[in-house]
């Protein structure tokens, strides 16, 4: 019985701590809001909220027999009651005292029980001070019968400095109330990991369905070849029957007859096998679609459970910025926008330290002293803005901005030169954006001295490392005397990501899609040498061009005997860095489950993890930040493209690339054979979503698509292609059984270049249309 009681008490205390944390957060936030709210009506609402929180915490502490917590809560409750009854004037020293009491409560909850089962007592002095507020006013306190108001500090007193916090987000109390259940983060993480693992059998099921499709196609080819020898078999059979020398019962004649009978019966077995394979293929595809659909829905729901509002990350920042500003004698207003945007809880946890570093940097390096700001024509009170907004469906942008002095670019360059990061000549050639980016290098600081707050040159380096580890990027923009803004791009979730599969150095790698700006096919004649480095223009901007295999220190697999007049490159970007990496082949884009490396491979240069494909193959996932850094650090050398990329004046065949999007395997194989026979390079996709995914990951000259397909039909595919600025000029040919005038007009409306009806299909007509749109295959 004692064991059961002990277990129950542990669970009860665990529940109490969760409840206490909520109440303490409400009290702390309420006190900071009370300090910046001068209107009596608004302050009365805040006082009522924190009074109720203290009262509830006192009752909960009594229920679990935590007498010391109860004692502090009782003193707090008495003070809040006096404020509520309009008997005490609110001032910064009083807020400081109440915040100290809140911290003391947090400390009480954090300490472990001693062997006697009691807890360490809080500061008796602090409790006495709280009780003395009602007996005799402390400095800056006053007993009054008026409504709650601020004791406004004078400009030359310490209370004149500090910070205010302004939250700009929808009220948390608006809208209907929903039932909620508390679940530990550990359990939620466990469920998330198991749900993520479902991606592997889903990918494997897709791979099995693909292999069955390939087996069916192979059997179909075999059946056609078998059918082609049927005339010869009939001739042999006829000769065997009519030949006089075989009219008897010779052994050879019997063996030939038996062989012919087997070959005749083989057709029946091939038909049965083909029918069985087709049934298995359709069943596998059906099961794979069902598994994928259920897995996607389940993963989506669990991802939603992981989401928390951005404001939950900012609980400590108002208090932190208030105290740091007061320590430095500065006045500060902290503005927060977009707190309602929901982001993966794990990302928010990882971003706590980076945001604290950035806010500290803004206060210490950015915001000037009140007198200095006034001399510059600025308000004496500085402003730091935290804003979070959606960038796209999978990315959020976090802005941390101040209106301070800005970054001294010359000091950053000097610090970088001192550390040997850049030479004097390189520093002079850097633009402001590139020079400001040096502040993220470890050891670079503009602080003249090292303190416990700044001067170590580690804060911004930690920010960049954390952000890039999460799959994001950070850049800084600054203007003298106008302030500094940090732009941070973060994924909304840490769950499965999409990756582009590439061949480099004869091996397969995955590149996270979030860092892939585009895939380009580059004619050799467009490759230039700038400062002894290969360079190509992307969006009219010069971008370094390197072999991915060289960066990974692998041998190139393209021999000189394989002439090419163009190469394929993946343009990767992170922050201000952009590099085009040449690869041997791009196999497409797909969803991948990234697994972190285990000991002793926790930190491997250029590798961030590994992924298992549907085929069961283990593939390394590349670390884009490392790749960009490795590419930049490679010694400049004249690009020896001559041996790998032959002279463009050679008379060689250049195949046009065509993507065929068709859900029917029969039609897909037919179109592929027609186009390949005409000399085109052909890739196939099974529906619109698969086609659009391959289009983004590859380089194609034309799309041939069916209209009626599952998930995304040809009309929607064409409309999505036309909506993408990168594919607005890409020719699209619709080949379909829909021949009504309305369907033709719809094809024209969505932007198709040609509309061919299958009932009157003629391969010469299709080839003629393609030749008009993209020319011949050579």
N, C-alpha and C positions, 0 to 999 in steps of 0.2 A: 504493500500500500504506500509505503514511504517513497519507493521509486516512482510510482505513478504520480504522487503529489509533486515530487521534484520535477518530473518531466512537464507536468502541467504548469508549474511555476515558471519554468524556463520559456515555455511557449507564451505565457501571459506577459512576461517581461519583454520578450521579443516583439510582441504586438504593441506593448506600451511604448517602446523606443521608436517604432515607426510613427505612432500617433504623436509622440512628443516632438519628433522632428518637424512634423507639419505645423504644430502649434508654435514652436520656436521660430520657424520661418515666417509665420504670420505675424508674430510679435516684432521680429527684427525689421521686416519690410514695412510694417505699420509705423514703427518709430521713425524710420527714414522718411516715409511719406508725411508723417505728422510734422517733421521739422521744416518741410518745404511747403506746407499748406497753411496760409495765413487766414483763410476764411473760416469763420466760426462754424458755419453749417457743415462744410466739408470735414473740418477737423473733428467735429462731434461724431460723425460716422466712423472715422478712423479709430478714435478713442474707444467707441463702443466695440469695434471689431477686436482690438487688442485686449480689451478688458475681458471679453468673452473667451479669448484664447487662453489668457492667464488663468481664468476661472476653471476652464475645462482641463487644463494641464494639472492644476492643483487637485481636482477631483480624481483624475486618472492616477496621479502619484499616490494619493491616499489609498486607492484600490489595491495597489501592489505594495503598500507599506514602505514607500520610499519617503521617509519623514523629512530628510534634508531637502529634497526637491520640493516637497510640499511647503516647507518653511519659506524657501525663497519665493515660491509662487504666491504665497499668502502676502508677503511684503510687497511684491510687484502688484498684486491685485489691489491692495490698499492704496498704493500710489495712483494706479489707473482710475480707481474709484474717486479719489480726490480730484483728479483732472476732469473726470466725467461730471462731477458735481460742481465744477467751476470754482474750485478753491485753490488751484495752483496755476501759476503762469508757466508756460512751456518755454524753455530756453535750451541752447546748445549744451551747457553743462548738465542739465537734467537729462537730456537725451543721451549724453555720454554715459551717465551713471546707469540709466536703464539698459543701455546696450551692454555695459559691463555685466549687469545682472543676468542678461540673456546668455552671454558667453559663459558665465559661471554655471548656469543650468546645463548648457551643452557639455561642459567639462564634467559635471556630476554624472551625466548619462554615459559618458565615455569611459569612466574609470571602472576597473574590475572590482568585484566584491572581495573583501579580505576573508580570512579564515573564520572570523566571527560572524560573517554574514552582514556586517555593517558597511557603510560607505563613508568615504572621507568627507569631512565637513567642509562646506564652502567657507569663503572668507567671512569671518564674523563681522569684520569692519564694514564689508559691503552690505550685509543685512542691516546693520545698525544705521548706515547712511540712508538706506531706503526707508526705514522706520522714522528717522529724524526728519525726513521731508515733511511729514505731517505735524511734527512737534515744533521745530524751528526751521525757518528757511535757510538753506545754504546760500553761499554767494550765487547771485543770478537767479535765485528762487524767490518767489513772493507769494503770500497768501492773499487771495482776492475773491470778491464775490462776482467779478465780471466774467464774461464768456472767455473760453480758452483763447489765448493769443500768444504771439511770439514776443519775447523780450528782445527787441532788435539790437544786435551788437553794434558797437560804434566802430568806425572804420579803422581806428588805431589800436583796437583790442584784438586779442587772439581769436575771439569768436567771430570776427569779421571775415575770416577765411573759412573755407570748407567747400562742400559741393552740394548740388541739388540734382535730383534724378527725375527725369520726365519720361514716363512710359507711354508709348503711342501704339496701342493694340486694342482689339475689341475686349470688352469687359468679360472677365472669366465667369461672371455670374449670370450673364445673359443666356437666353435659350432654355429649353426644357432640361430637367434633371434626368440623368441616366443612371441606372444601377451599375455599380462598379465592384470589382473583386480585386483584392490585393494579391499579387503574385510576386514571389521573390525574383530578383534579377537573374539569379543562378538558374532557376527553373526555366525562365523564359529563354535564356541563352541555350540551355540544353535542348529545348523544343526547337529553337531556331536551327541549331546544328543538325538535328535529325531531319528537319524539313529540307535543309539544303542538300543533305545527302541523297534525297529522293531524286535530285537532278541526274545523278549517275545512272540509276536504272532507267530513267526516262530517256537519256541519251543512248544507252545501250539498246533499249527497245527500238529506237529509231534506226540504229545501226543494223539490227537484225532484220528489220523490215526492208532496209536498203539492200542488204545481202540477198534476201529472198527475191527481191525484184531483179537483181543482177542474175541470180540463178535461173529465174524464169526466162529472162532474155537470152541467156546462154542456151537453155534447152530449146527455145524457139529457133535460134540459129541452127542448132544441130538438126532440128526437125526439118528445116528448109533444105539443109544439105542432104539429108536422107531422102527427101522427096525428089531432089535433082537426079539421083541415081536410079530412080524407079524405072525409066525407060530401058536402061542397061539390064536391069534385073529381068524385065519382061523378055528381052532378047535372049538372055541366057536360058531362061525357062523354056522358051519356044524351041531353041536349038537342042536343048536337052531332051525335049519330048519328041522332036522330029528326027533326031539323028539316029540312023540305023544301028550304029555301034553301041548306042546307049539304050537300045530298046529292051535288052535283056536285064537281068538282075545283077549287073556288075556292081562291085563294091564302090567304085568311084561314082557311078550314077546315083546310088543310094545316098552317099554322103552329100552330093550336090543337091539332091532333092530335099534332104533334111535341112541343109543350110538355107535354101530358098524359102522353105516353109517357116523357118525361124525369122528370116528377114521380113516376111510378110506379116507375121504376128508381132514383130517388133513395133510396127506402127501403132498397133492397138495399145501396147504398153506405154509407148511414148505419149500417146494422147491421154491415157489415164494419169501418168506422172505429171504431165503438163497441167491437167485440170486440178490435181491435188496441190501442186505448187501455187497455182493461181489462188486457190481457196486459202492456203496458208498465208500467202502474201497479203490478201485482202484482210484476213483475220488479224495478222500482225500489224498492219497499218491501222486497222480499227482500234486494236488494243493500245497501240502506241499513242494514237490521238486521244483516247480516253484517259490514259495515264498522264499524258502531257497536260491535258486540260485540268484534271484534278490536282496535279502537282502545282501547276501555275496558280490555281485558285488558292490552294493551301498556303503556298509561299507568299502570295499577295496578302492573305489575311494575317499571317504571322509577322510579315514586314510591317503591316499597319499597327500591330501590337507593340512593335519596337519603337514606334514614332513618338516623340515628345516635342512640345513646342520649344522653339528656340529660346524663349524667355526662361525656361527652366535651367539653362546654362548660365544665366546672368544673375543668379541669386546672390552670389558673393560680391559681384562687381560694384554695386552701389556703395556698400559699406567699405570695401577696399579702396575705391577711388576717393571717397569722402575723407578717410583717415590719412591716406597718402598726401592728398592735397593740403590738408591742414598741417601735416608735418613740415611741408615745404613752404608754408605761408602763401599758398595760391588759392584763388577762388575758381570754382569749377562747376559747370553744369553738365551732367551726363544725360544725353538724349538717346532713347532707345526706340527703334522703329522695327516693325515686322516681327515682333515677338511671338506672333501666333503661328508662324510657319513651322511645320512639323518636320523634324529631321531624326534620323536613326539615333536612338539613345546612346549607342556605342560611339558614334561619331561625336556627339555632344560631350561625352565623358573625356574623350581624347583631346577635345578642343578647349578644355578648361584652362590648362596651363598656357597654351598659346595666346588666348585672349587676355589673360592676366599679364603676360609679358608685353603685349601690344598696348594695353591701357597704361601699364607702368611706363612704357617708352613714351607714350603721348604726354603723360603728366611730367615726367622727369626731363625729357629732351624737347618736347614740343611746346607745352603751355608756358608762357612767360610769367614772371612776377607781375602782380597788379600794376605797380608803378611803371614797369617797362611797357606793358600793354597800352596803358593810357598815353604814354609818350609816343607810341606808334599810331595813335588815333583809333585804337581798338577798345572795346568794352573791358573794364577791369576784370571781368569774369570770363574765363575761357570756356570753350565748349568742346566736348568729346562726343562724337556721334557713333552709335552702334546700330547698324541697319542690316537686316536680313531679307532677301527677296529671292523668288524663284528665277533661275536663269533659263532653264528649260524643264522638261518633264522629269529629268533625273539629276539635275544639278541646282545647287543654291549658291548665291553670292553673298558673302558677308563683308560689309564695309566697316572699317574702323578708321575714323577720321578725326583730326583735331584742327583747330584754327590758330595754331601756334606759329612758331618761328620757321618751320620747315626744316628740311635736311640741308646741312652745309655740304654741298657736293665736293668742294675742294678738300674739306677735312676727311671725307670718306675716301677720296682718291689717295690722300696722303697716308691714311691708315692702311689702305690696301697695298700701297707701294712699300710701306715699312715692313709688312708681313711677307712681301715677295709675291703677292698674288698677281700683280701686274707690274710691268716696267713703266718707266716714266713716259716713254713714247706711246705705249698702249693706253696709258691713263689719259694722255692728251687727246687721243682719238676717240675716246668713249663719249657717247651722247649722255644727256642727263638721265634718261631712263636706265641705260646700261650701268652708269656710274652709281645710281641709287640702288640698283640691284646688288652691288658689292656689299651693301650693309648686311645682307643675309649670310655673308661668309663668316665662319667662326673666327673670332678674335678681332673683327673690325668694329671699332667703336669711335664715336666722336666726343666721348666724355673725357675731360681733362684729368679726372681722378677716378679711382676705383672705389666704390662704396658698396654697402650691402644691397643697394637698390640697382645700381648700374655701373657701367665702366668695364665690365668683363668681356663684352663683345660676344656673349653667348645667347642673349635673349632672342634676337631675330633669327639666329641660326637654328635654335630649337623650334621656333615657329615654322620655319620652312621645312625642317625635317619631319615634324609631326604632320603637317598638312600634306606633304608629298607621300608620306607613309599611308595616309588615308586615301590616296588616289586623287588628291586635289592639287592646286597650284596657288601661288601667292605672288603678287607684284606690288610695288610701291610707287606712288606718284607724289611728288612734292613740289611746292612753289615757295620761294623765299617770302617770308612774312605772311603767307596765305595759309600755310598748314600742310599737313601730310595725310595721305589716304592710303590705307592698305586694302587691296582688293583680294579677297580669298574666295576661290572656287572650290566647293566641296560636293561630293556625291550625297544624295539624299539618303541612300541606304548603303550598308556594307555587305548586303547579301550578294548572291551570284552576280557576276558581271558578264559582259559580252567581250569576246576577244577575237582578234583577227589572226588566223593561222597562216604562218609564212614558212617557207623553206629558206634556210641560210646555212652555208657551209655544209650542205648535205643533211642537215638536221631540221626537225620541225620545232617551231616555237610559237608561243601565244603572246600577242601584244594587246594589252588592254585597250578596248575600243575608245574609251574616254579620252585617251591621249592621241588617237589617230585623227589627224585633221583631214587627210584625204589620201587616196591612192592615185598615183599618176603614172602615165606611160610617157617616158622622156625620150625623144629622138636624140641620137648621138650628136647631131649638129647643134643642138641647143645647149650642150654642156660646155661651159666656159671655165677657164682657169683664172681665178682671182687670188692674188697673193699666194700663188703656188698651191691653191686648194681648188678642187672641183666645185663648181657652183652652178646652180640652175635657178631660173626665175620661177617663183610661185606667187601668184597674185601680184605680179609686177615687182616682187621683192626678192633680192638675192638670198638664196638658202644654200648652206653647205651641203654637199653631196658626198656620202661615204658608203662603203660597202658594209652592210650589217655583219657579214662574216668577218671582216677585218676588225671591227670593234670588238667582236666576241672572240677574236684570235683563233678563228677557224679557217681552214683552207677554202678558197673559192672553188666552186664546183662547175663554173662555166668555162669550158675549154676554148682555146683559140680556134679549134676546128669547127666550132659551132657559131657561124657568123650571125650577127644580129645588127640591126640598125637602130634599135631602140631598147630601152631597159625599163623595168618596173621598179618604182620606189614608193616607200611608205613615208609620208611626211608626218613627223611627230613633233608635238609642241607641248611645252610646260612653262608657264609664265611668259617671259620674253624670248626664251630659247626656241629655235625651230631648226630642225635638221631633216634632210631627206635621206633615208636609208635605202640603199639598193638591195633588193632581195632576188632570189632565184625564181621563186614562184609564190603566188598568193592563192591559198586554197579556199578562202571564204571567211565569213564571220559566223560565229555561233555562240550560244551561251555556254559559259564555262564556270566550273566551281574551283576557285583558287584555294589551294591549301598552303598554309605557311610552312616554311622549312623548319625542320626539327634539328636539335643538336646532333652533330657539331656544325651544321650548315645554316645556322641562324642568320648569318650575314655573308652572302655571297655576292660579289660585285656583278652588277648587271642582271641579277636574278632576284625576283621578289617572291617566288613560290613555284608551285607545280599544279598541273591540272590533269585529270584523267579524262580522255576522250571516250566516246561511245564504243570505240573499238577495243577499249581497255589499255590503250597506249598512254604512257606517262609522258607529259610534255612540259618542259620548263616554261614559266611565265616570266617575261622580261620586265625589268625595272626601268621604266622610261626615264626617270630622273637620272639614274646612273648612266644609261645609254647616252643621253645628251651630254652629260659631263665627260664621259669617256671619249665621245666623238670630238668634243672641243679640245680636249687635252692631247689628242693624237698629234704628233709632230707634223707640221705642214710639209707636204711633199708633193711634187708634181704628180697628178693622178695618172697612173699607168693604165688608162682605159684602153690603150691601143691593142694590147694583147687579148683583152677580154671583149672589147667592143670594136669590131672590125671597121674598116673605112666605110663611111656612108656612101661612097661613090660606087661600091660593089653592086652589081646587078643581082639583087637577091629578092626573094619573094617575101612580101610583108602580108601576113594573113590578117584579115579583118576579124575582129572578135564579135560574136553574136551570142546573146543570151536568149535561150528558148524557155518560155514559161508555159508549162502545159501539165495538167493533172493526170491526163490519160497516158499511161506508159507506152501504149501502141503509137499514139500520135506523136509522143515525145521522141521515140526512137526514129519514127519516119522522118520527122522534120530534121532531126540531127543528121541522119544519113544523107538527106537531100542537100543540106547546107555544107556538110563536110565534103561531099562529092564535088561540090562546086568550088571547093578550095577555101572555105571559111573555117575559122577556129570557133568551135561551138561549146558552150557550157549550158547545162539544163537546170531548171528549177521546177518544183512540183506544184507550186501555187504562188499567188501574188506576194505573200509575206516572205516566202523563201526567195523569190525573185528579187524583191527590193533589198533584202539583206545582202544577197550576192552582188547586187549592183553597187551598193555602197562600199563593198570590200574589194571589188575588182574594177577593171577598166574594159568597157565594151563600146563598140561602135554602133550597135543597133539592138533593139529588143523585138523579138517575135513572141507574141503572147496570145493564149486562148482567152476567152471572155468568161465563160462559166467555170469557176473554180471555187473550192472551199476556202474559207478564212478571208481571202481577199480576191475579188474577181478582177478581170482585165481592165474594166472601166476604172475601178478604184485605183488599181496599180498605175494606170496611165495618168490619172489625176494627181497621184502622189508624186510621180516622176516630174510632172510639169510644175508642181509646187516647190520642188527643190531647185534652188538657183544653180546648182552644179550640173543639173541634167535637163535644163530647159530646152536645149538644142538637140538632145539625144533622140534620134528617130525611133518611133514605135509603130510596129505593124501588128494589127489585130487579125488573127485567123480564127473564125468562129462559125458555129452552125446557126447563129442568130442572123436572119437575113431580112427582118422587117425594116421598113424605112425609119421607124422610130429608133431602132437600135443603131442603125447606121449614123443617124443624126447625133445620137448620144456619143458614139465613138468620135465624131468630129468635135463635139462640144468639149470632151475631156482632153482633146489635143492629140489624138492618134494621127499619124502621117498616112496610114493606109488601112483599109478595112476589107479583108478578103474572106468570102463566104466559103465554108468547107464543101457545100453541096456542088459548087462549081469550081472546086479547087483544081488548079493546074500548076504543077511545080515550076513550069517555065514562067508562068505568070508571077509566082512568088519571087523567083530569082530575078526577074526583070524589075520588079518593084524595089528589091534590095539594091540592085545595081544602080538604079536611079537615085537612091537615097544615100548610099555610102560608096558607090563605085564598085569595081571588080575586086576580087580577093587578092589581086597582086598589083 
